[in-house]
Amino acid sequence: MEANALIIDVLIARDRLAWRLYSAPRSWRAPFSLYADRRGDVFPLREPSLTDLDQFMWATDSPFERRPTADGGIEIVARGRSAVTLSAWLRELMAEAAERV
């Protein structure tokens, strides 16, 4: 894979009664910049459904990595075309939260 390939690298972690999305410095942030604060975090979110994520990415043949964290969060990494697919799933998660605020 090219060194400058598109990549989304995010951590979704519990923050009090909601969830917060943190994006790594190397992550493509444009898809969720509308929902992000000045640091690039997105808050609040609902708890992400890993089943929905897996099914969405599998249905679109978009390989990705996900790793659980010790405190119940999840790191998600997708590259290239899979990053574009993941951005659609993340935007849906963020749009749902924005509608409730």
PyRosetta script that sets phi, psi and omega in degrees:
from pyrosetta import init, pose_from_sequence

init()
pose = pose_from_sequence("MEANALIIDVLIARDRLAWRLYSAPRSWRAPFSLYADRRGDVFPLREPSLTDLDQFMWATDSPFERRPTADGGIEIVARGRSAVTLSAWLRELMAEAAERV")
pose.set_psi(1, 141.5)
pose.set_omega(1, 179.0)
pose.set_phi(2, -62.8)
pose.set_psi(2, 146.4)
pose.set_omega(2, 179.6)
pose.set_phi(3, -64.3)
pose.set_psi(3, -30.9)
pose.set_omega(3, -177.5)
pose.set_phi(4, -101.3)
pose.set_psi(4, 20.2)
pose.set_omega(4, 179.2)
pose.set_phi(5, -64.6)
pose.set_psi(5, 149.8)
pose.set_omega(5, 177.6)
pose.set_phi(6, -58.8)
pose.set_psi(6, 135.4)
pose.set_omega(6, -179.8)
pose.set_phi(7, -144.9)
pose.set_psi(7, 139.8)
pose.set_omega(7, 168.7)
pose.set_phi(8, -116.8)
pose.set_psi(8, 125.3)
pose.set_omega(8, 179.1)
pose.set_phi(9, -133.8)
pose.set_psi(9, 105.6)
pose.set_omega(9, -176.1)
pose.set_phi(10, -129.6)
pose.set_psi(10, 157.3)
pose.set_omega(10, 171.9)
pose.set_phi(11, -121.9)
pose.set_psi(11, 128.3)
pose.set_omega(11, 174.1)
pose.set_phi(12, -112.7)
pose.set_psi(12, 118.3)
pose.set_omega(12, -173.8)
pose.set_phi(13, -133.8)
pose.set_psi(13, 154.3)
pose.set_omega(13, 177.6)
pose.set_phi(14, -66.2)
pose.set_psi(14, 139.4)
pose.set_omega(14, 175.5)
pose.set_phi(15, -139.1)
pose.set_psi(15, 99.2)
pose.set_omega(15, -174.0)
pose.set_phi(16, 59.0)
pose.set_psi(16, -118.4)
pose.set_omega(16, -176.7)
pose.set_phi(17, -94.6)
pose.set_psi(17, 1.2)
pose.set_omega(17, -178.9)
pose.set_phi(18, -126.9)
pose.set_psi(18, -164.6)
pose.set_omega(18, 179.1)
pose.set_phi(19, -126.5)
pose.set_psi(19, 152.0)
pose.set_omega(19, -179.3)
pose.set_phi(20, -128.1)
pose.set_psi(20, 140.5)
pose.set_omega(20, 175.9)
pose.set_phi(21, -102.8)
pose.set_psi(21, 126.4)
pose.set_omega(21, 174.5)
pose.set_phi(22, -112.5)
pose.set_psi(22, 137.0)
pose.set_omega(22, 177.7)
pose.set_phi(23, -111.4)
pose.set_psi(23, 139.2)
pose.set_omega(23, 178.7)
pose.set_phi(24, -68.6)
pose.set_psi(24, 154.2)
pose.set_omega(24, 179.9)
pose.set_phi(25, -55.3)
pose.set_psi(25, -33.4)
pose.set_omega(25, -178.3)
pose.set_phi(26, -82.6)
pose.set_psi(26, -4.3)
pose.set_omega(26, -173.6)
pose.set_phi(27, -76.9)
pose.set_psi(27, 144.6)
pose.set_omega(27, 172.7)
pose.set_phi(28, -71.9)
pose.set_psi(28, 120.0)
pose.set_omega(28, -174.2)
pose.set_phi(29, -109.0)
pose.set_psi(29, -10.5)
pose.set_omega(29, -175.7)
pose.set_phi(30, -54.3)
pose.set_psi(30, -40.8)
pose.set_omega(30, -176.4)
pose.set_phi(31, -62.3)
pose.set_psi(31, -25.4)
pose.set_omega(31, -178.3)
pose.set_phi(32, -121.1)
pose.set_psi(32, 17.2)
pose.set_omega(32, -179.2)
pose.set_phi(33, -64.0)
pose.set_psi(33, -28.2)
pose.set_omega(33, 178.2)
pose.set_phi(34, -61.3)
pose.set_psi(34, -31.1)
pose.set_omega(34, -175.7)
pose.set_phi(35, -100.1)
pose.set_psi(35, -6.5)
pose.set_omega(35, -172.2)
pose.set_phi(36, -89.1)
pose.set_psi(36, 151.7)
pose.set_omega(36, 172.9)
pose.set_phi(37, -83.9)
pose.set_psi(37, -174.4)
pose.set_omega(37, -175.1)
pose.set_phi(38, -66.5)
pose.set_psi(38, -21.2)
pose.set_omega(38, 176.1)
pose.set_phi(39, -85.3)
pose.set_psi(39, -10.3)
pose.set_omega(39, -178.2)
pose.set_phi(40, 96.5)
pose.set_psi(40, 3.3)
pose.set_omega(40, 177.9)
pose.set_phi(41, -82.2)
pose.set_psi(41, 153.4)
pose.set_omega(41, 174.1)
pose.set_phi(42, -120.9)
pose.set_psi(42, 124.0)
pose.set_omega(42, -178.0)
pose.set_phi(43, -152.8)
pose.set_psi(43, 139.8)
pose.set_omega(43, -1.6)
pose.set_phi(44, -92.2)
pose.set_psi(44, 157.6)
pose.set_omega(44, 173.3)
pose.set_phi(45, -125.5)
pose.set_psi(45, 160.1)
pose.set_omega(45, 169.6)
pose.set_phi(46, -82.4)
pose.set_psi(46, 167.0)
pose.set_omega(46, 177.4)
pose.set_phi(47, -62.6)
pose.set_psi(47, 127.8)
pose.set_omega(47, -179.3)
pose.set_phi(48, -71.5)
pose.set_psi(48, 141.7)
pose.set_omega(48, 175.6)
pose.set_phi(49, -90.2)
pose.set_psi(49, 111.4)
pose.set_omega(49, 179.7)
pose.set_phi(50, -67.9)
pose.set_psi(50, -29.7)
pose.set_omega(50, 175.4)
pose.set_phi(51, -63.3)
pose.set_psi(51, -46.6)
pose.set_omega(51, 177.8)
pose.set_phi(52, -61.2)
pose.set_psi(52, -43.2)
pose.set_omega(52, 178.7)
pose.set_phi(53, -60.0)
pose.set_psi(53, -50.6)
pose.set_omega(53, -179.4)
pose.set_phi(54, -59.3)
pose.set_psi(54, -45.2)
pose.set_omega(54, -178.6)
pose.set_phi(55, -65.4)
pose.set_psi(55, -42.3)
pose.set_omega(55, 179.9)
pose.set_phi(56, -62.8)
pose.set_psi(56, -47.8)
pose.set_omega(56, -178.3)
pose.set_phi(57, -68.6)
pose.set_psi(57, -37.9)
pose.set_omega(57, 179.0)
pose.set_phi(58, -66.4)
pose.set_psi(58, -43.8)
pose.set_omega(58, -178.0)
pose.set_phi(59, -63.0)
pose.set_psi(59, -26.1)
pose.set_omega(59, -179.4)
pose.set_phi(60, -102.5)
pose.set_psi(60, 10.6)
pose.set_omega(60, 179.1)
pose.set_phi(61, 51.2)
pose.set_psi(61, 52.4)
pose.set_omega(61, -176.9)
pose.set_phi(62, -120.5)
pose.set_psi(62, 95.2)
pose.set_omega(62, 179.9)
pose.set_phi(63, -64.8)
pose.set_psi(63, 145.2)
pose.set_omega(63, 179.4)
pose.set_phi(64, -155.9)
pose.set_psi(64, 170.9)
pose.set_omega(64, 177.7)
pose.set_phi(65, -116.7)
pose.set_psi(65, 141.6)
pose.set_omega(65, 171.2)
pose.set_phi(66, -140.7)
pose.set_psi(66, 136.8)
pose.set_omega(66, -178.6)
pose.set_phi(67, -132.0)
pose.set_psi(67, 127.3)
pose.set_omega(67, 176.1)
pose.set_phi(68, -74.1)
pose.set_psi(68, 151.7)
pose.set_omega(68, 174.9)
pose.set_phi(69, -102.9)
pose.set_psi(69, 163.3)
pose.set_omega(69, -176.9)
pose.set_phi(70, -62.5)
pose.set_psi(70, -27.2)
pose.set_omega(70, -177.3)
pose.set_phi(71, -97.7)
pose.set_psi(71, 15.7)
pose.set_omega(71, 175.2)
pose.set_phi(72, 95.7)
pose.set_psi(72, -0.3)
pose.set_omega(72, 177.0)
pose.set_phi(73, -82.7)
pose.set_psi(73, -175.2)
pose.set_omega(73, 179.2)
pose.set_phi(74, -147.3)
pose.set_psi(74, 135.4)
pose.set_omega(74, 171.7)
pose.set_phi(75, -98.9)
pose.set_psi(75, 133.9)
pose.set_omega(75, -179.5)
pose.set_phi(76, -126.5)
pose.set_psi(76, 130.2)
pose.set_omega(76, 179.3)
pose.set_phi(77, -130.3)
pose.set_psi(77, 130.1)
pose.set_omega(77, 176.2)
pose.set_phi(78, -139.3)
pose.set_psi(78, 145.6)
pose.set_omega(78, -177.4)
pose.set_phi(79, -125.6)
pose.set_psi(79, 150.9)
pose.set_omega(79, 175.4)
pose.set_phi(80, 61.2)
pose.set_psi(80, -132.9)
pose.set_omega(80, -179.5)
pose.set_phi(81, -59.6)
pose.set_psi(81, -34.0)
pose.set_omega(81, 179.0)
pose.set_phi(82, -64.8)
pose.set_psi(82, -31.0)
pose.set_omega(82, 176.9)
pose.set_phi(83, -65.6)
pose.set_psi(83, -38.3)
pose.set_omega(83, 177.5)
pose.set_phi(84, -64.4)
pose.set_psi(84, -43.9)
pose.set_omega(84, 178.2)
pose.set_phi(85, -62.3)
pose.set_psi(85, -46.9)
pose.set_omega(85, 179.4)
pose.set_phi(86, -60.6)
pose.set_psi(86, -36.9)
pose.set_omega(86, -179.8)
pose.set_phi(87, -60.5)
pose.set_psi(87, -35.5)
pose.set_omega(87, 178.2)
pose.set_phi(88, -65.4)
pose.set_psi(88, -42.7)
pose.set_omega(88, 179.0)
pose.set_phi(89, -65.0)
pose.set_psi(89, -42.8)
pose.set_omega(89, 179.4)
pose.set_phi(90, -65.6)
pose.set_psi(90, -41.2)
pose.set_omega(90, 178.6)
pose.set_phi(91, -60.4)
pose.set_psi(91, -39.0)
pose.set_omega(91, 177.8)
pose.set_phi(92, -62.3)
pose.set_psi(92, -44.4)
pose.set_omega(92, 178.7)
pose.set_phi(93, -60.3)
pose.set_psi(93, -42.5)
pose.set_omega(93, -178.5)
pose.set_phi(94, -73.1)
pose.set_psi(94, -38.6)
pose.set_omega(94, 180.0)
pose.set_phi(95, -64.7)
pose.set_psi(95, -38.7)
pose.set_omega(95, 177.2)
pose.set_phi(96, -60.2)
pose.set_psi(96, -42.7)
pose.set_omega(96, 179.9)
pose.set_phi(97, -66.8)
pose.set_psi(97, -40.3)
pose.set_omega(97, -178.6)
pose.set_phi(98, -65.7)
pose.set_psi(98, -32.6)
pose.set_omega(98, 178.8)
pose.set_phi(99, -67.5)
pose.set_psi(99, -29.4)
pose.set_omega(99, -177.5)
pose.set_phi(100, -83.0)
pose.set_psi(100, -18.0)
pose.set_omega(100, -176.3)
pose.set_phi(101, -81.0)
pose.dump_pdb("model.pdb")
